[in-house]
């Protein structure tokens, strides 16, 4: 028998023995309706659709407060002794907001008679056992305790609030049936920090956004850099990049930088030589920017994963960022891009000069990076890893062992 046919038969037989975690599942988000592609970079939307393609029935629930309710909860945040909340995220992390979201979610689960729920974030997780038989799963790209050291706004949180948030997260993690993380980095942190058994935490990755893979001609010698913030310009490394860009351009004056931001970004940039600012871009124009750029320069201070990195690599555009969080995994330790050890403008400028001085290397990185993300970062693969109690790796190993003798 042909080895390819034999492999397919074996894989079908092995995969048929897998057990599915659930046949019907609610996906919830405190940030908005999970059926809205604008919520959390479309992760709940894309994952829900991919799970439906596996045959699982999906219910979608917005578990968070409305804008008006966030305003009322902000008052309670201040009255709790935490001071003025630095952001709406801080409000959603408060004990009052978590109780609100948890009760709202529980009502929806009872009305729809759903016994399994996948939380896209921990802020609507129960902190104590309800005894109602509902099984809670978590899909996350970050953790408060892991991210706090790198948060640009960490000085705005009162000490007691930091402790309260961490304690609530610990209580919530104790109620989780299984945690699915974007990265292996986060998986290891959750196992170590929260003491969860390794068989209850699985790194499943994420899929790509709406940017389509690009296979056409690219000209890396043009020296076109791209930075995509849309919002949170400072947190995503925009100010740091501008300083490094000025330094790098003294040695490579042909460099240009396109910044995709918003009106707040424009006010921070001003009239900068070699810099073009674009805002309110349709997806087609953003996709074209990815395709004609030589390098995505995105030194994000505290982004846990970075969908923009995956989108850039799908466009055969290597990436440059800080050596932290999920980026080393996405670029396989430096095979598909460049890692800068610290948020320092001189280090970043040197890395830009090094990267842009070798167009042939950029082309090789673009090719390998695209192959890497197309193989590993698809929503259908994520859905299979979430839906089944095992992963595809043992199947692949078994097929390989049998076929290759």
Secondary structure as UniProt FT lines:
FT   HELIX           3..15
FT   TURN            16..17
FT   STRAND          24..29
FT   TURN            34..35
FT   TURN            37..38
FT   HELIX           39..42
FT   HELIX           43..53
FT   TURN            54..55
FT   STRAND          57..62
FT   HELIX           67..77
FT   HELIX           78..82
FT   HELIX           88..93
FT   HELIX           95..112
FT   STRAND          116..119
FT   TURN            123..124
FT   STRAND          135..140
FT   HELIX           144..147
FT   HELIX           148..150
FT   TURN            152..153
FT   HELIX           154..156
FT   HELIX           159..173
FT   TURN            174..175
FT   STRAND          176..181
FT   HELIX           184..194
FT   HELIX           198..200
FT   STRAND          201..203
FT   HELIX           220..222
FT   STRAND          224..228
FT   TURN            233..237
FT   HELIX           238..251
FT   TURN            253..254
FT   STRAND          256..261
FT   HELIX           263..269
FT   TURN            273..274
FT   STRAND          275..279
FT   HELIX           283..292
FT   STRAND          295..297
FT   HELIX           307..314
FT   TURN            315..316
FT   STRAND          318..322
FT   TURN            325..326
FT   HELIX           327..330
FT   HELIX           332..334
FT   STRAND          337..340
FT   HELIX           345..356
FT   HELIX           359..376
FT   HELIX           379..387
FT   HELIX           392..403
//
